[in-house]
């Protein structure tokens, strides 16, 4: 699923209409329609706006299609006792930290390979 499709899915989930996105200054009606129809990629401003306005939206899911659409940090749907919930959140954050560290290392390696190719 593309970033565009994930944006459309989240907007459907939240009941956000394309017209609202346009009214919020995220693009013309045509641009918003093109994003929803996977014709153009959303810009930085568009993505940052969604992530800032809807803190429950998982950036990891939105950008990379990994994990759940809604952050567990914002939802304690099981109404677990606070200590159990906090422990589970800490575990999840440690997993995310390890994932991001791994991703950063991969990006560094790719960058080094690209630089090596440019130098040759």
Secondary structure, DSSP 8 states (H G I E B T S, - for coil): --HHHHHHHHHHHHT--HHHHHHTTSS-HHHHHHHHTTSS---HHHHHHHHHH-TTB-HHHHHH--S-SB-GGG--TT---HHHHHHHHHHHHHHHHHHHHHHHHHHHHHHHHHHHHHH-
